[in-house]
Amino acid sequence: MQMLAVFQYPFIQNAFLAGSLVAITTGILGYFLVVRGLTFAGHALSNIGFAGAAGAVLLGVPPVIGLLAATVGAGLAISVLGREIRERDVAIGVIMTFALGLGILFLSLYHGYAEQAYSILFGTIVGINRSDVWVTAGLSAGLITIMALVGRPLLFSSFDPELAEARGLPVRLLGSLFLVLVAVTVSIAMQVIGVLLVFALLVGPPATAIRLVRRPASAIGLSIILGLVYTWLGILLAANSTWPVSFYITTLAFGIYLPVRYLSKYRMERNIPGDRASARSATAESIQAENISNMRSSPDSASSMKGERHA
């Protein structure tokens, strides 16, 4: 019970509130980030945010403004330059290295002590106030609302982009919008563990959840739960020790993911024959149902087929 005594301090309460909001948001967007194969983009956006924060410090404006401008701009640039999968990683790498170079230049030009920029790098969750919590809550609510509106078409385009585009979905627009949402998520998550370590919450929980459950809704729910557990335990352990919050969160994310990865791989190897058989059966049933539906929806073709048989 002595560990829970830290909840009497307002800054710990603020840390738990802000951390919970960030864990929920990253749990949702992180799932789509993993299934779309954009984990490198998430890592790059968190590093690019450093250049924006450093530039904001040089100009004398709040670092979070530069962080938002840099990550959102980089997200749009990645979506434009990396339309093809083969070009995407190259575009991400070029943009990230250029942004990191700019960040180093901005810090070298700044003659004062860039404490705010470094705090964004490593996180300042125990130093945020209640107004920061409200800002985080507003941004998180906006992100979750948008994801609730575009979640189904985004999920469809994530698993089968060609079919989604054939059905008339704006696949490229959805991809650009998603990268902008990831950029905003990175910007608000910097208060918890910093932009350099936001990768732990953005990828760790959903990557673990995907290996434990198959349904998207269940995976997103489990991702949120894991993110909350990592954040709560990380803050609680850091408040009762001299080690930083980011160390505990990243260690928990890695320590849970590693055994789950190998255990799930072993389970999948044992279930491969059954999975393949069920997949073939499901595919055959879906094809048969589609053929029946097409015949029912086109009576002219059905009557012509009957005429051909009689002839």
URVEN-V554558 format. One line per field, one symbol per residue. phi: phi as a letter, one per 30 degrees, with the letter a starting at -180 (. if undefined). psi: psi as a letter, one per 20 degrees, with the letter a starting at -180 (. if undefined). A space follows every 10 residues. Layout:
phi=???
psi=???
This chain:
phi=.dddddddcd dddddddddd dddddddddd ddddddicdd dddddddded dddddddddi ceeddddddd dddddddddd dcdddddddd dddddddddd dddddddddd cccddddddd dcibddcdcd dddddddddd dddddddddc dddddddddb dddddddjdd dddddddddd dddddddddd ddbiddcded ddbedddddd dcbcdedddd dddddddddd dddddddddc bccddedddd dddddddedd dddddddddd cdeddddddd dddddddddd dddddddbdd dddddddddd d
psi=ihhiiiiiph hhghghgghg ghhgghhghh ghhghikkhh hggghhhhhg gggghhhhik rphhghgggg ggghghhghg hlhqhhighg gggggghghh ghghgghhip iaomhhghhh giqlhijqah hhghghgggg ggghgghhhj gghhgghhhm hghghhijpn ghghgghghg hhghghhhih hfjqhhjhhg hhhgghhghh ihqhpgghhg ghgggggggg gghggghhhj ajqqghgggh gggghhgghh ghghgghhhh jgghggghgg ghgghhgghh gghhhhinhg hghhggghgh .
